[in-house]
């Protein structure tokens, strides 16, 4: 139903929001521009994430406290952004996009180097962050703002402008190098363009064009990126080297069985066979300790968040809200799909964390800021007549 409402809204038909009576006194949720169901599901997901993190981090309460404090900051950011009207977001779009682009250039010139990549900017003694995370919101915000002021579906000239808006930041992020983030940033903007009403014929043309460009992409990949693809195709070719991560991950998930070994009882994670178990591979800890049932419960929660987000996007008053809201929630879905896919061995390892479960600060703030935008779009909508 959410998909049908979203498609109906993008074609210009009104999607009636619930409870549109003007005489009724507004509830606390309406006054604060928050969606109680979405907020509740996000909070439940964060609590579950902290429980899994405690086990994945080797029962280090310090890691849980650090992550909890980041969640608190992220929730405050979400609540604050939810109070900003969509019209203000529309006006700010060029500034946010331009600021993010300048920070990416600054990373290229004076960024901090860590683990062989230049991805961070730091203010000594104050803050260290990844500007590429900001572009996960700035990119769809800018593309949605541009397309919302033009006739939909977009024409060739508009698509060319969108291609330039997308291409420059993506290339800068890919040079850091950070292929996973560059693909996520690109997908966030591409979702806006797709939701704007591209024909299936044009989408098929783009798919053929992308397939034809694969050899060129392969030639320009770094050696470690090529190795990840080859390891994905045959992890047993180097079981003690490049294939170690995915072999240990699938072993941990498989050993959990139906009900799991129990919280804090996972052998692959507790005995430190599983690498990056508190970040990229935290799903393997979840599968080993809580089994298939536990994984299905968490994945169902993710699915409910996506469905609710699509419904909120479909109920937006204008094309800007529908395009931006739809892109935000579909990008969230891609996060989940890519992380679970790479940990279970059906996708190459690209270093994408599981939203609000994996350990991380900047990504949590970015994700909840996106949900704040989604709540703002829904909370500030004009009530359609019955």
N, C-alpha and C positions, 0 to 999 in steps of 0.2 A: 504493500500500500504506500509506503514511504517513497519508493521509486516512482510509482505512478503519480503521486502528488507532486514530486519534484519535476518530473517531465511536464505535467500539466501546467505547473507554475511558470516554467521556462518558456512555454509557448504563449504565455500572456493571459491564461485563464486564471481567475481568482481561486485561491486555495483558502477556504474559510477557516480561520483559527478558532479554537474552542472558546466558548464563553464570551461571546462578543457583545454582551449587553452593556450599554453605556451607563445605566443607572446603578449598576451593582457597585458596592464599595470594593476598592481594589485590595487584594490580599497583600501580605508582607512580601510574597514572592514577586508579585507584579510590581510593587513599589521598588523593589531592589533589582528588577529586571533579570531575575534568575529563574531557571527551570528546575523545580525541586527534584524531578525524577532523574534528570541528567546529573545534577549535583550529587544526589544520593549514590548513583551508580559509580561515579568517579571516586567518591570517598571510600566506598567499599573496595574498589579496585586498589586504591592506595594502601589501605589497611592490609589487604591480602598481600600486596607487594612487599610491605615491611616485614610480614611474617616469613615470606620466602627468603627475603634478603638476609634475615637474621641467620637462617641456616646456611645460605650460600656464602656468606662472608666468614664462615667459621665460627659462628655464634659470637660475633663481635658486636656488643651493644653500641659501641661508638659509631659504627657504620650506620646502624638503625637510627640513632639520634641525629646524625648528620643528614641522612636522607629525609627524616621526618621534618627537620628544620627547613630543608629545601622545599618540601611539599608545602609547608606553612607559607613560605614566601610565594610559592607558585599560586596557592589558593588566593592569597591577598591580591596578587597581580590579576588573577582571573576575575575576582570580585570588582576590582577597580575598572578593568577594561569593560566589563558588562555595563557600567554606568555611562560609557561613552556612546553617543548616538551614532548610528550608521552614517548619517550625513557628515559628521565630523571625521569618521574614518575615511570617507570618500575624499574629503578635502586633504587629509593628511597623507594619503597614499603616495603621492610623488615625493614628499619629504622623507617618509620612512624608507621608500625604495632607494632614493638617492643617498640617504645616510648609510644604508646597508652596503650599497655599492662602494662608497668611499672607504668604509671599513674593510671591505675585501681587498681593495687596492692597498690599504695600509698593512694588511696581513702580508701581502706580496712583498712589500718594501721593508717593514720593520717587525714582522710577526715573530712570535716565539716558536722555536723548533722543539718538538717532542716526539720521540719514537720515529724519527726519520721524516716527519711531516711538519710543515709550517702552517698551523691552523688557528693559532690563538693570538689575541691581543691582551696585553696586561697593563694594568695601572699598579705600579709597585706598591705593595702593602695594602692594596684596596680590593682589586678585582682582576680576575683572569677569565676570559670568556671566548667563545667561538662565534665570530660574526656570521658564519654560514648558518647557524641556528636561526638568527634573525631573519635571514632570507627565506626560510620556510614559511614565514607569514608575510613578509614584505612582497615576495614575488606574486602569490595569488591576489594579494590586496591590490597591487598595481595593475595587474592584467584585468582583474574584475572591474576596477575603476575605469580603465580605458575602454573596455568593451561595453560597459553599462551606458556610456554616453553615445554609443553608435547603434546603428540598425543591426538587429540580429535576425538570422545568423550572420556572422561576420563575413565581409568580403575579402578578396585576395589581398588588397592593400592593408586592411586591418590585421590579417593573419601575418603579413610580413613584419609589421610593427611589433606584434606580439612575439614573433620569432626573435627579433632583436632584443626585446626586453628580457626574454628568457635566456638567450644564448650567452650574453656577456657575463652575467653572474655565474652561470653554470660552468663556463670555461675557467673563470677565476677560481672557483671552488675545486674543479678537477685538477688544477695545477698545484694544489697545496701538497700532496695529492690527497683527495678524499672523494673517491668515485661513488661510494654509497650515498653520501650526503648530496653530492651533485645530482644524482639520479632522483633522489627524493624531492629536492628543490625543483627540478625540472617537472616532475610528475605533478607537484602541487599546482603549478601554473598551467600545465597541459590539461588538467582536469577542468580548469575554468574555461579553456577554449572548447573542450569537448561538450561541456554543459551549455555552451552558448548556442549549440544547434548545428554542429557540423554534419554534413551528409555522410552516410555510410560509405558512399563511393570515394569521398575525399579521405576518410579514415583509412580505407583499404589502400589508397594510393600512398599515404604516409607510411603504412606498414610495409609496403613493398620497398619504398625508398629507404626505410630504416634497415631492412634486411640486406639491401644492396650495399649499405654502408658498413656492414659488420666487418668485412676484411680490413677496411681502413681503420676502424676502431681497434681491432685486434693489434694492428701494427703499432698503434700509438699507446697501447697499455704499458704500464710499468711491469717489470719482470714478476714482482710479487703478485700483481693482479692477474697476470696470465697463469701463474702457478695456482691461484685460487680456483680458476675455472677448470684447469686440468685435474686438480684434486677433487673437485666436485664430480667430475666425470668418472674418476677412478681413485677413490681415497686409499684403497689398499696398495696402490703403487708405491706409497711412501708412508707406511703405517706409523713409523716412529718419528717422522718429520712433519711434512706439510699435511698429511692425512690424519695426524693424531687428534686434532680438535674434533673433527666430525665423527671419527670412529668412537671416541670416548663419549661424545654427546648422544649418538644413537644407541650406544650400549647402555648409558644411564637411563634413557627413556624406556628402552625395551625391558630393562631389569625391573622397572616399577610395576609392570603387570597391570592388573585391573584396578587394584586399590592402593598400590604403592607400598613402600617399606615403612612409612611413618615419618612424621615431622622430626627432623634432626637425625634420621636414621639412614640416610643415603650413603652408600659406601663410595661411589664414584666421586661425589662432591666432598664428603667429609674427609676422605683420605687423599684429597687433592689430585686425583687423576684427571678431573674435569677442568680444563683451562677456562679462564675468564668466566667463572661460574656465577659471579655476582653482577656481571654486566651483560655481554652479548649472549651468553649461553645459560641464562638463568632459567629458561624454559626446561632445560634438561634436569635441573634440580627439582623443579615442580613436578615433572613427569616421574622421576625416580622416587620421590617421597610421597606423592599423592596419587600416582598412577594415572590411568586413562580417565577415571572418573574425575579426579581433581583437575586435569587438563581441560576436560569438557566443560566443567563448571566455569573455569576462568574464561575459556573461549566463548562460552555462552554469554558471559557478562560483557565481553568485548562486542559481541554481535548485537546485544541489546543497546549498547551505547551507540553503535553505528546506526541502528534503525531509528533510535530516538533523534540522533543528530540529523539524519536525512529528513525526518518529519519536520523538525524545526526549520531546516533550510527551505523545504517546500512551502512552508507557511509564511515566508518572508514577503514583504509588501512589494518589493521592486526587484528588478533584474540584478542589481548590484548585490543585494542581500542573498538572493538565491544562488548566484554564481559563486560568491565568496564562501557562503555557508556550506554549499555542496562540496566545494574543493577542500575545505578544512576537514570535513568528516571523511571524505574519501581518502585523503592523505593519511589520516589516522588509521584507516583500514589497511592501507599499503604498509605502514609501519608494522602492524601486527602480522600481516601475511608474510612479509619478507623475513621477519625475525623467526617466526615459527617454521617457515619453509627452510631457512638455512640451518637451523638447529636440528631439524628432522631429516636433513639430507636431500631435500627436493629442490633446493636452490643453492647457488654458490655462497660462500661466506663473504659478506660485505660489511660487517661491522655495524649493523643496525640494532639498537637496543629495543627491548620490549617496552612499549609505553607504560609509564607509571609503575613498572615492576622492576626493571633493571636499575642498577645504581647509576645515578647521574643527576647533575644539577641543572645545567643549561637546557637540556632537552625537556626536563619536567616543566620548567618555567615556560618554555616555548609552547609545549603542548597545551597547558592549562590557559595560557594567553589566547591560544586559538579557540578553546572552548568558551572563553570569555567573550570573544568576538561573536561566536555563534549565539550565545545567550543574549548579547546586545541586539543582534539582528532580530531575534524573536521577541525580546522584551520591549523593544521600542517600535514594533510594527504598528501600523494604523489598523484599527479594527474595521474589517470589511462589513458592509451591511448584510443583513440576512436576506 
